[in-house]
Amino acid sequence: MSTDHARRAAVLGSPVDHSLSPVLHLSAYRALGLPDWTYDRIEIDADGLPGFVDGLGPEWAGLSVTMPGKRAALAHAAEVTPRAQAVGAANTLVPVGDGWRADCTDVDGVTGALRVAGGYDGGTRAVVLGAGGTAAAAVVAFADLGVTSVRLVVREPARAGETTEAARRAGLDVDVLRWSEVDMAALTADTDVLVSTVPSEALTADLEAIAGVGCVLDVIYHPWPTPLADAVAARGGRIATGLDMLLHQAFGQVEQFTGRTAPREEMRRALREATGGVLELPV
């Protein structure tokens, strides 16, 4: 990819005014010696995404996609990476030929957060609390980490279909459990890694059991610390967060947009400054 002239990139979503992606991308472009590159927030919903993308010119280097447009981005792409296909959603669009290639660097976000911040050092049994879009990326990431089986703990099993299918496409054995019927202490005693994608208040009754898992990712990071983070810290453990996920997923996007190695330390420093330094965000 040519990077010797000004290029454009942006994050698409609704709402999108809170997105920290510009902090990450602009710090990367400056560190890479691309001062004329821009990265904007663009408010757009899933229905409006295809038409908007089709109207973009050759100056566009790539798009980050957040909710609610990730499935629309996947459906509209001319090319789809295997992991985006497995997740069933795309957070990254890069121009190719006469169309766009869809990828899901959210998978990198989960694996990076678990390995570096969460201290993941192996294991085959995983649990995901909740079954939304982040859960689908998490189960595909598990396959990259060597996990072979995952249990989805949800309020209503009928709503877990998309995440269940993502797990199966990734080659995992999957069980769906109703939260109200689960013995959380027994479940987590047999778990190597756990990802929570639910609000903090949903965990109140089960904090001690969940905090006992060797490797935990709590996608919530504001306000910090979360009750789960406090429970893990009380046990002397480490916890990965959604902010770690955001940082690690951005590395791949920057590399796909620019064709250069992501300046990880500079991106980490910018994100820490933008969020008050509440988390270490190891890379």
Disulfide bonds with the S-S distance in Angstrom:
none
